[in-house]
Amino acid sequence: ALITCEKAKFNIAAQPGDDFSYLPAVEKDDFITVSEFTLKEVIRQTIFSIADSDTNKMMTGELFEIDDNILKVVSLDGHRISIRKIELKDSYSPKKVIVPGKTLQEISKIIGGEAEADVDISFTKNHIVFEFDRTVVVSRLIEGEYFRIDQMLSSDYETKVRINKRELLNCIDRATLLIKEGDKKPIIIDIRDESMEFKIKSQIGSMDEEIMCMKEGKDLLIGFNPKFLIDALRVIDDEEVDLYFMNAKAPCFIKDEEQSYIYLILPVNFNAAV
């Protein structure tokens, strides 16, 4: 292929167009419509908790579950679960598909994110098709049945904390300044009446900070990978967040009252790590 621009010429090695397969045919009666903004946001709010490796293929994708006028998107990596529910303009027949994370990452890069612009998402047995702004993206789906996560989403708790999200995020973010890349030092959270105390200790130094909060239930001492908390808090837009705990070995839930978002994060055994 020859490319010219003013006085510059480029000869680029190319391949015949016949070497590339055509897009598979998709039945248009099996699709949903969402805005570019909504799709871009729901990907941003869940994509961080897919697994990086292909050891478990299911964990490298996201579940898209459609039920009436609700789209639920789920991702998990074995240490945390991210769930987002969005309301669609219309109602659709039930459907569950597993979309590769790499596909969603590419979609997020190329859609504009306009609230007024729509994306049509069509399905076949083995493929998903995104159509928007004169662009068509086709991807194979991940085959198999997704993890049954409902049994993990208990509504029981012994401790509930309501706290300013920005203060909480900034505190944990500061704590990570003492952690080298690849270091698995946990952040220890001591929950008492009207306060949460955050502690971290590494070879670089130590940190101790207290934030005021509203607490219901028992006091609790628990440890987490700080990155997992940061990832979830960064994609929540609420001014205040609610955190639910059962005990030091059970997962933490960050969720709103409507459960439009749920972030489950497993704790770590900090006794051996500190």
N, C-alpha and C positions, 0 to 999 in steps of 0.2 A: 504494500500500500504506500502510495506517495502522498505526503502531506507538505504543502508549501504555505509559507507565510512571509510576505514581503520578500526579502532576499534569502530567507532560510528554506532549506529543503530537507525533509526527513523521509528515508526509505525504511519502512517498518515491516518486519516479517509478519505475514498474515496466514490465515487458514481459510479454506473454502467454506462458504456459508452452508453448504450441504452437510458439513461435518457436525452441525449443531441441530439438535432435535427440535421439533415444533412443540409449542405448549400443548399440554393435554386438554382435551375438550372437557368442559365443566357444565353440568346442568345448572342453569341460572335460577331454577325454582328453589334451590337449596342454598340460601345465602342470608346473611344479616348485614345491616348497615349501621355503622358508627361514625362519629365525627373524627376527623384527623386528630383533633386535640385530645379527645377521649382515648383513642387508641394509643397515642404517643405517651399519654400520662399513665395509663394502666401498665404499659410495658416498663416505663421508668420506675414505677412503684413496686415492681415484682421481679424484674430481671436479675437483680443483684444476688438473689438467693438460689439461682440454678447452680448445679455442680459444674466444676471446670473440667473434670476428667470424664472419659467415656466408660469408666468402670461400670456404672449403672446408667444405661441409655435414658431411662425414664427421667432421671434427675437432671439431664441436660436440656429438657424441654419444659414447657408450661402447659398445664391443663386449661383448655378453654371449654367451659361448661355453660351451655345455654339452656335456660328453663323459663319459658314464657317470655317475659320482657326483662329478664335479668341475665347478665353475662358475668360469670364468676371466673376469675383467673387465679391459678394456684401455681406456686413454684416452691421447691424445697431442695436442700442439699445434704440432708442427714443431720444437720445441726440446728436448722431453723426452717420455718414455713412462712411464706408470705401469701396472703389471700386478699384479693380486691374484688368487690362487687360493684357493678355499674348498672344503671337502669337504661334500657334501650327505649327508643321511641316507639317501636312496635313489638308485638308478641311473635314468638317463633316456636317451632316444634323443638322438643328436647334433643340435645346433641352434646356429645363429649368427644373432643379430639385433643391430641397432644402435639403441640407445635414446637419444632426445634428452637432452642434459644438463639442460635446463630441467625436464624431467619428473622426472628423478632428484633434482634439487635440491628440488622440491616434495614428492616422496615422503619424502625425508629429514626434511623439516620436520614432516610430519604423523604419521609412524609413531612409536609410543612407544618403541621400542628395547628391549622386554622380551625376555629370552632364552627365556621359556616361550611367548610368543605367536608364531604363524606368519603368514607372508604367502604366499598362493598367487599365483604368477605364470603367467598363461596367455598363449598366443600364437595369432594368426591370421597370415595372409599379410602383412597391413599394419598390425596393431595389437598392442599389448601391454597386458595388463590386470593390475593389482595389486588383490588383495582381502585386506582385513584389518580386523578390529574393526568390522564392519558398514559398511565404507567400500569403495567401488569406484572406482579411478582407471583411466581408459582413455586411451591415447596412441597416436598414429600412430608407426610406426617410420620410421627414416631408410632410404630405399631405396638399394640399391647394394651393392658388395662392399667390405669394410673393407680397410685397408692390410695388406699382407703384411709383418709385422714380424719373422717368425722369422729372416730373413737378417740382421737388425740385432742379434740377440741372441747375439753370439759369446761363447763361454766362455773364449777365450784372453785372457791378460793378461800384462803384464810387471811390474806392481807391484800388490801387495795390501796393504791397510792394515786393521788391526782397531783400533777406537778406541771410547772411551766415548761413547755417543750424546749424553748430556746435556751433557758438556763441549764436544763438537763443535758442537752446536746453539747453546749459549749463546755460544760464541766468535763464530760467524758472525752471530748476532743482534746482538751488541755492535758488530760491524763495520758493520752497516747504519745505525747511529746517525750515521755520517758521510756518508750518501748521501741526497740530496734525492729527493723523489718524482719519478719519471720519469727520474732519472739512471741511466745504464747502466754505471757504474763496476764493473769486475769485482773479485772477491776473488782474490788470487794465493795459491796454495798451493805451498809448497816442501816436498817430502817427502824426508826424509833418514832415516838410521838412527835408529829409535826416537823420531822426532819429526816433527810437521807444523807448519810455520811459516805463519801467515796474515798477509797484508799487504793493506792497502787505502789508497788515497790519493785524496782529492777536494778540492774547493775549501774544504770545511769543515775538513779536517785529515787526519791519517794515523793508521794503527793498525798495530801489529806485535805478534803474540801467538803463543806456542809452546805446543803440547799434546803430551804424550807419547803414543806409539802403538806398536803392534807392526807391523813392516814386513817384507814378503817381496819380493825382487826389486830392481829398479833404482830409483835416485833419480829424482825427477821434479819439474819446475816446470810448473804448469798453472793456468789461470784459469777462473772460472765466474761466472755471474750468481748472487749470493748468495741471492736470493729462491728460485731453483729448488732449491737445496740445502736451505734452510729448509723449504720446502713438503713435501719428501719426508721429512726427518728428523722433522718434527712428527707424522707419522702412523705412525711405526714405534714399536712398543712395546718392542722389545728393549733390554736394557741396553747391549749393545755392538753395533756395526754393522761390516760388512765392505764396503770400497770397493775396486773393481777398476779398474785403468787399463791402457791399452796404450801410449799416448804423449800428447803435449800437444795433439794435434789429434783424438784419438779420444774417444768418449763414456766417461763414468764410469758404472759400474754399482754400485748399492747393492742388495745382495740377501742373503738368508739361505741356509743350506746346502740347505734343502729347496726353495728357490725358490718359497715361498708368496707372496713379494713380490719384485718386480724394479722398480727405478727407474733409468731410463736418462736421463742428463743430458749434453747436448752442451757442450763447453768453448767459451770465447770467445778471440779473438785479443787478448791483453792487451798485446802489444808496442805496438800503435798506440793503445791506450786509456789506458795509464798516463801 
